[in-house]
């Protein structure tokens, strides 16, 4: 008994227009930017320090990007 193998799939044509970001990636990044900005602005209004706002907003962006990537399916 011999195993038959199907031919490998053909790659897309190089001329095919492919988006730079998928809709999933764009949504996750935009929502993460929004959450990081909101946390940063609220921290700035509370503390009055730009450094403190950055130290709160940047991790909020990173954590929300990871969480949203896992929560929103592709």
Backbone as XML, in Angstrom:
<?xml version="1.0"?>
<chain id="A" units="angstrom">
  <residue number="1" name="UNK">
    <atom name="N" x="0.843" y="-1.164" z="0.000"/>
    <atom name="CA" x="0.000" y="0.000" z="0.000"/>
    <atom name="C" x="0.897" y="1.239" z="0.000"/>
  </residue>
  <residue number="2" name="UNK">
    <atom name="N" x="0.695" y="2.069" z="-0.980"/>
    <atom name="CA" x="1.505" y="3.282" z="-1.068"/>
    <atom name="C" x="0.676" y="4.478" z="-0.632"/>
  </residue>
  <residue number="3" name="UNK">
    <atom name="N" x="1.331" y="5.406" z="0.016"/>
    <atom name="CA" x="0.665" y="6.618" z="0.485"/>
    <atom name="C" x="0.731" y="7.673" z="-0.608"/>
  </residue>
  <residue number="4" name="UNK">
    <atom name="N" x="-0.391" y="8.246" z="-0.886"/>
    <atom name="CA" x="-0.396" y="9.321" z="-1.873"/>
    <atom name="C" x="-0.341" y="10.650" z="-1.131"/>
  </residue>
  <residue number="5" name="UNK">
    <atom name="N" x="0.444" y="11.514" z="-1.657"/>
    <atom name="CA" x="0.547" y="12.824" z="-1.015"/>
    <atom name="C" x="0.024" y="13.883" z="-1.973"/>
  </residue>
  <residue number="6" name="UNK">
    <atom name="N" x="-0.625" y="14.843" z="-1.411"/>
    <atom name="CA" x="-1.142" y="15.928" z="-2.233"/>
    <atom name="C" x="-0.027" y="16.946" z="-2.465"/>
  </residue>
  <residue number="7" name="UNK">
    <atom name="N" x="-0.107" y="17.660" z="-3.561"/>
    <atom name="CA" x="0.946" y="18.654" z="-3.820"/>
    <atom name="C" x="0.881" y="19.770" z="-2.787"/>
  </residue>
  <residue number="8" name="UNK">
    <atom name="N" x="2.010" y="20.385" z="-2.500"/>
    <atom name="CA" x="2.015" y="21.474" z="-1.508"/>
    <atom name="C" x="1.184" y="22.647" z="-2.014"/>
  </residue>
  <residue number="9" name="UNK">
    <atom name="N" x="0.598" y="23.396" z="-1.082"/>
    <atom name="CA" x="-0.214" y="24.550" z="-1.513"/>
    <atom name="C" x="0.659" y="25.605" z="-2.175"/>
  </residue>
  <residue number="10" name="UNK">
    <atom name="N" x="0.094" y="26.275" z="-3.133"/>
    <atom name="CA" x="0.854" y="27.312" z="-3.835"/>
    <atom name="C" x="0.822" y="28.607" z="-3.032"/>
  </residue>
  <residue number="11" name="UNK">
    <atom name="N" x="1.941" y="29.269" z="-2.924"/>
    <atom name="CA" x="1.969" y="30.547" z="-2.186"/>
    <atom name="C" x="1.231" y="31.616" z="-2.980"/>
  </residue>
  <residue number="12" name="UNK">
    <atom name="N" x="0.765" y="32.664" z="-2.296"/>
    <atom name="CA" x="0.073" y="33.733" z="-3.026"/>
    <atom name="C" x="1.021" y="34.453" z="-3.972"/>
  </residue>
  <residue number="13" name="UNK">
    <atom name="N" x="0.449" y="34.988" z="-5.010"/>
    <atom name="CA" x="1.254" y="35.707" z="-5.995"/>
    <atom name="C" x="1.901" y="36.928" z="-5.340"/>
  </residue>
  <residue number="14" name="UNK">
    <atom name="N" x="3.135" y="37.252" z="-5.712"/>
    <atom name="CA" x="3.800" y="38.414" z="-5.097"/>
    <atom name="C" x="3.096" y="39.730" z="-5.415"/>
  </residue>
  <residue number="15" name="UNK">
    <atom name="N" x="2.311" y="39.754" z="-6.495"/>
    <atom name="CA" x="1.603" y="40.980" z="-6.848"/>
    <atom name="C" x="0.331" y="41.170" z="-6.041"/>
  </residue>
  <residue number="16" name="UNK">
    <atom name="N" x="-0.078" y="40.138" z="-5.305"/>
    <atom name="CA" x="-1.323" y="40.229" z="-4.546"/>
    <atom name="C" x="-1.192" y="41.281" z="-3.454"/>
  </residue>
  <residue number="17" name="UNK">
    <atom name="N" x="-2.181" y="42.137" z="-3.365"/>
    <atom name="CA" x="-2.184" y="43.210" z="-2.362"/>
    <atom name="C" x="-2.573" y="42.620" z="-1.009"/>
  </residue>
  <residue number="18" name="UNK">
    <atom name="N" x="-1.659" y="42.673" z="-0.049"/>
    <atom name="CA" x="-1.932" y="42.174" z="1.288"/>
    <atom name="C" x="-1.901" y="43.352" z="2.255"/>
  </residue>
  <residue number="19" name="UNK">
    <atom name="N" x="-2.817" y="43.350" z="3.229"/>
    <atom name="CA" x="-2.841" y="44.476" z="4.172"/>
    <atom name="C" x="-1.602" y="44.476" z="5.067"/>
  </residue>
  <residue number="20" name="UNK">
    <atom name="N" x="-1.215" y="45.661" z="5.481"/>
    <atom name="CA" x="-0.072" y="45.798" z="6.380"/>
    <atom name="C" x="-0.388" y="45.200" z="7.743"/>
  </residue>
  <residue number="21" name="UNK">
    <atom name="N" x="-1.594" y="45.467" z="8.245"/>
    <atom name="CA" x="-2.072" y="44.918" z="9.512"/>
    <atom name="C" x="-3.399" y="44.215" z="9.270"/>
  </residue>
  <residue number="22" name="UNK">
    <atom name="N" x="-3.617" y="43.128" z="9.981"/>
    <atom name="CA" x="-4.917" y="42.489" z="9.908"/>
    <atom name="C" x="-5.912" y="43.311" z="10.729"/>
  </residue>
  <residue number="23" name="UNK">
    <atom name="N" x="-7.180" y="43.041" z="10.528"/>
    <atom name="CA" x="-8.206" y="43.757" z="11.284"/>
    <atom name="C" x="-8.065" y="43.468" z="12.774"/>
  </residue>
  <residue number="24" name="UNK">
    <atom name="N" x="-7.687" y="42.237" z="13.116"/>
    <atom name="CA" x="-7.494" y="41.851" z="14.517"/>
    <atom name="C" x="-6.366" y="42.665" z="15.145"/>
  </residue>
  <residue number="25" name="UNK">
    <atom name="N" x="-5.243" y="42.764" z="14.453"/>
    <atom name="CA" x="-4.093" y="43.502" z="14.985"/>
    <atom name="C" x="-4.408" y="44.990" z="15.114"/>
  </residue>
  <residue number="26" name="UNK">
    <atom name="N" x="-5.104" y="45.545" z="14.127"/>
    <atom name="CA" x="-5.448" y="46.966" z="14.184"/>
    <atom name="C" x="-6.389" y="47.256" z="15.350"/>
  </residue>
  <residue number="27" name="UNK">
    <atom name="N" x="-7.373" y="46.387" z="15.551"/>
    <atom name="CA" x="-8.314" y="46.583" z="16.651"/>
    <atom name="C" x="-7.609" y="46.488" z="18.005"/>
  </residue>
  <residue number="28" name="UNK">
    <atom name="N" x="-6.752" y="45.498" z="18.158"/>
    <atom name="CA" x="-6.029" y="45.330" z="19.424"/>
    <atom name="C" x="-5.129" y="46.528" z="19.688"/>
  </residue>
  <residue number="29" name="UNK">
    <atom name="N" x="-4.400" y="46.988" z="18.684"/>
    <atom name="CA" x="-3.499" y="48.125" z="18.880"/>
    <atom name="C" x="-4.255" y="49.415" z="19.170"/>
  </residue>
  <residue number="30" name="UNK">
    <atom name="N" x="-5.346" y="49.661" z="18.448"/>
    <atom name="CA" x="-6.111" y="50.890" z="18.700"/>
    <atom name="C" x="-6.727" y="50.895" z="20.093"/>
  </residue>
  <residue number="31" name="UNK">
    <atom name="N" x="-7.277" y="49.775" z="20.513"/>
    <atom name="CA" x="-7.865" y="49.720" z="21.852"/>
    <atom name="C" x="-6.791" y="49.831" z="22.927"/>
  </residue>
  <residue number="32" name="UNK">
    <atom name="N" x="-5.621" y="49.246" z="22.694"/>
    <atom name="CA" x="-4.532" y="49.345" z="23.661"/>
    <atom name="C" x="-4.017" y="50.773" z="23.772"/>
  </residue>
  <residue number="33" name="UNK">
    <atom name="N" x="-3.914" y="51.455" z="22.634"/>
    <atom name="CA" x="-3.505" y="52.863" z="22.662"/>
    <atom name="C" x="-4.526" y="53.688" z="23.436"/>
  </residue>
  <residue number="34" name="UNK">
    <atom name="N" x="-5.809" y="53.408" z="23.208"/>
    <atom name="CA" x="-6.862" y="54.122" z="23.923"/>
    <atom name="C" x="-6.746" y="53.902" z="25.423"/>
  </residue>
  <residue number="35" name="UNK">
    <atom name="N" x="-6.607" y="52.632" z="25.849"/>
    <atom name="CA" x="-6.516" y="52.335" z="27.281"/>
    <atom name="C" x="-5.269" y="52.955" z="27.898"/>
  </residue>
  <residue number="36" name="UNK">
    <atom name="N" x="-4.140" y="52.863" z="27.217"/>
    <atom name="CA" x="-2.919" y="53.461" z="27.737"/>
    <atom name="C" x="-3.015" y="54.967" z="27.859"/>
  </residue>
  <residue number="37" name="UNK">
    <atom name="N" x="-3.659" y="55.607" z="26.882"/>
    <atom name="CA" x="-3.832" y="57.060" z="26.924"/>
    <atom name="C" x="-4.749" y="57.474" z="28.066"/>
  </residue>
  <residue number="38" name="UNK">
    <atom name="N" x="-5.856" y="56.758" z="28.229"/>
    <atom name="CA" x="-6.793" y="57.090" z="29.310"/>
    <atom name="C" x="-6.117" y="56.945" z="30.668"/>
  </residue>
  <residue number="39" name="UNK">
    <atom name="N" x="-5.393" y="55.855" z="30.874"/>
    <atom name="CA" x="-4.705" y="55.642" z="32.157"/>
    <atom name="C" x="-3.642" y="56.722" z="32.360"/>
  </residue>
  <residue number="40" name="UNK">
    <atom name="N" x="-2.902" y="57.058" z="31.298"/>
    <atom name="CA" x="-1.877" y="58.091" z="31.412"/>
    <atom name="C" x="-2.451" y="59.460" z="31.741"/>
  </residue>
  <residue number="41" name="UNK">
    <atom name="N" x="-3.549" y="59.829" z="31.079"/>
    <atom name="CA" x="-4.165" y="61.135" z="31.336"/>
    <atom name="C" x="-4.749" y="61.188" z="32.744"/>
  </residue>
  <residue number="42" name="UNK">
    <atom name="N" x="-5.428" y="60.126" z="33.150"/>
    <atom name="CA" x="-5.988" y="60.114" z="34.505"/>
    <atom name="C" x="-4.889" y="60.173" z="35.567"/>
  </residue>
  <residue number="43" name="UNK">
    <atom name="N" x="-3.788" y="59.499" z="35.309"/>
    <atom name="CA" x="-2.672" y="59.550" z="36.252"/>
    <atom name="C" x="-2.062" y="60.942" z="36.282"/>
  </residue>
  <residue number="44" name="UNK">
    <atom name="N" x="-1.929" y="61.569" z="35.115"/>
    <atom name="CA" x="-1.382" y="62.925" z="35.084"/>
    <atom name="C" x="-2.286" y="63.898" z="35.847"/>
  </residue>
  <residue number="45" name="UNK">
    <atom name="N" x="-3.601" y="63.758" z="35.657"/>
    <atom name="CA" x="-4.520" y="64.647" z="36.362"/>
    <atom name="C" x="-4.498" y="64.403" z="37.868"/>
  </residue>
  <residue number="46" name="UNK">
    <atom name="N" x="-4.211" y="63.165" z="38.252"/>
    <atom name="CA" x="-4.182" y="62.835" z="39.671"/>
    <atom name="C" x="-2.871" y="63.251" z="40.328"/>
  </residue>
  <residue number="47" name="UNK">
    <atom name="N" x="-1.755" y="62.947" z="39.677"/>
    <atom name="CA" x="-0.434" y="63.164" z="40.272"/>
    <atom name="C" x="0.171" y="64.492" z="39.823"/>
  </residue>
  <residue number="48" name="UNK">
    <atom name="N" x="-0.037" y="64.859" z="38.569"/>
    <atom name="CA" x="0.538" y="66.084" z="38.046"/>
    <atom name="C" x="1.947" y="65.921" z="37.524"/>
  </residue>
  <residue number="49" name="UNK">
    <atom name="N" x="2.365" y="64.701" z="37.321"/>
    <atom name="CA" x="3.719" y="64.432" z="36.865"/>
    <atom name="C" x="3.674" y="63.705" z="35.518"/>
  </residue>
  <residue number="50" name="UNK">
    <atom name="N" x="4.431" y="64.231" z="34.552"/>
    <atom name="CA" x="4.479" y="63.584" z="33.242"/>
    <atom name="C" x="5.170" y="62.233" z="33.344"/>
  </residue>
  <residue number="51" name="UNK">
    <atom name="N" x="6.227" y="62.157" z="34.139"/>
    <atom name="CA" x="6.938" y="60.890" z="34.292"/>
    <atom name="C" x="6.034" y="59.825" z="34.921"/>
  </residue>
  <residue number="52" name="UNK">
    <atom name="N" x="5.272" y="60.219" z="35.909"/>
    <atom name="CA" x="4.348" y="59.271" z="36.531"/>
    <atom name="C" x="3.266" y="58.817" z="35.573"/>
  </residue>
  <residue number="53" name="UNK">
    <atom name="N" x="2.798" y="59.734" z="34.726"/>
    <atom name="CA" x="1.785" y="59.385" z="33.740"/>
    <atom name="C" x="2.333" y="58.401" z="32.714"/>
  </residue>
  <residue number="54" name="UNK">
    <atom name="N" x="3.573" y="58.619" z="32.299"/>
    <atom name="CA" x="4.196" y="57.683" z="31.359"/>
    <atom name="C" x="4.437" y="56.327" z="32.004"/>
  </residue>
  <residue number="55" name="UNK">
    <atom name="N" x="4.862" y="56.345" z="33.274"/>
    <atom name="CA" x="5.095" y="55.078" z="33.967"/>
    <atom name="C" x="3.807" y="54.309" z="34.220"/>
  </residue>
  <residue number="56" name="UNK">
    <atom name="N" x="2.664" y="54.958" z="34.177"/>
    <atom name="CA" x="1.384" y="54.271" z="34.313"/>
    <atom name="C" x="0.799" y="53.917" z="32.950"/>
  </residue>
  <residue number="57" name="UNK">
    <atom name="N" x="0.927" y="54.811" z="31.975"/>
    <atom name="CA" x="0.295" y="54.601" z="30.672"/>
    <atom name="C" x="0.974" y="53.563" z="29.811"/>
  </residue>
  <residue number="58" name="UNK">
    <atom name="N" x="2.301" y="53.534" z="29.815"/>
    <atom name="CA" x="3.000" y="52.563" z="28.969"/>
    <atom name="C" x="2.778" y="51.112" z="29.403"/>
  </residue>
  <residue number="59" name="UNK">
    <atom name="N" x="2.864" y="50.796" z="30.688"/>
    <atom name="CA" x="2.531" y="49.419" z="31.077"/>
    <atom name="C" x="1.055" y="49.081" z="30.834"/>
  </residue>
  <residue number="60" name="UNK">
    <atom name="N" x="0.172" y="50.064" z="30.977"/>
    <atom name="CA" x="-1.245" y="49.821" z="30.690"/>
    <atom name="C" x="-1.424" y="49.463" z="29.218"/>
  </residue>
  <residue number="61" name="UNK">
    <atom name="N" x="-0.684" y="50.127" z="28.341"/>
    <atom name="CA" x="-0.728" y="49.787" z="26.920"/>
    <atom name="C" x="-0.254" y="48.357" z="26.694"/>
  </residue>
  <residue number="62" name="UNK">
    <atom name="N" x="0.873" y="48.000" z="27.278"/>
    <atom name="CA" x="1.433" y="46.664" z="27.078"/>
    <atom name="C" x="0.554" y="45.559" z="27.622"/>
  </residue>
  <residue number="63" name="UNK">
    <atom name="N" x="0.052" y="45.750" z="28.823"/>
    <atom name="CA" x="-0.790" y="44.724" z="29.441"/>
    <atom name="C" x="-2.101" y="44.584" z="28.681"/>
  </residue>
  <residue number="64" name="UNK">
    <atom name="N" x="-2.682" y="45.711" z="28.273"/>
    <atom name="CA" x="-3.953" y="45.619" z="27.552"/>
    <atom name="C" x="-3.756" y="45.008" z="26.164"/>
  </residue>
  <residue number="65" name="UNK">
    <atom name="N" x="-2.614" y="45.233" z="25.525"/>
    <atom name="CA" x="-2.356" y="44.622" z="24.220"/>
    <atom name="C" x="-2.308" y="43.105" z="24.341"/>
  </residue>
  <residue number="66" name="UNK">
    <atom name="N" x="-1.617" y="42.611" z="25.356"/>
    <atom name="CA" x="-1.532" y="41.162" z="25.556"/>
    <atom name="C" x="-2.901" y="40.581" z="25.915"/>
  </residue>
  <residue number="67" name="UNK">
    <atom name="N" x="-3.598" y="41.246" z="26.811"/>
    <atom name="CA" x="-4.913" y="40.746" z="27.252"/>
    <atom name="C" x="-5.925" y="40.770" z="26.117"/>
  </residue>
  <residue number="68" name="UNK">
    <atom name="N" x="-5.953" y="41.859" z="25.366"/>
    <atom name="CA" x="-6.915" y="41.957" z="24.263"/>
    <atom name="C" x="-6.597" y="40.971" z="23.147"/>
  </residue>
  <residue number="69" name="UNK">
    <atom name="N" x="-5.316" y="40.712" z="22.921"/>
    <atom name="CA" x="-4.932" y="39.731" z="21.896"/>
    <atom name="C" x="-5.476" y="38.349" z="22.261"/>
  </residue>
  <residue number="70" name="UNK">
    <atom name="N" x="-5.440" y="38.027" z="23.545"/>
    <atom name="CA" x="-5.940" y="36.717" z="23.985"/>
    <atom name="C" x="-7.462" y="36.687" z="24.036"/>
  </residue>
  <residue number="71" name="UNK">
    <atom name="N" x="-8.085" y="37.823" z="24.383"/>
    <atom name="CA" x="-9.539" y="37.858" z="24.524"/>
    <atom name="C" x="-10.272" y="37.929" z="23.184"/>
  </residue>
  <residue number="72" name="UNK">
    <atom name="N" x="-9.725" y="38.702" z="22.250"/>
    <atom name="CA" x="-10.375" y="38.864" z="20.955"/>
    <atom name="C" x="-9.771" y="37.835" z="20.019"/>
  </residue>
  <residue number="73" name="UNK">
    <atom name="N" x="-10.565" y="36.896" z="19.608"/>
    <atom name="CA" x="-10.069" y="35.835" z="18.721"/>
    <atom name="C" x="-9.782" y="36.342" z="17.331"/>
  </residue>
  <residue number="74" name="UNK">
    <atom name="N" x="-8.893" y="35.670" z="16.624"/>
    <atom name="CA" x="-8.534" y="36.110" z="15.250"/>
    <atom name="C" x="-9.650" y="35.955" z="14.254"/>
  </residue>
</chain>
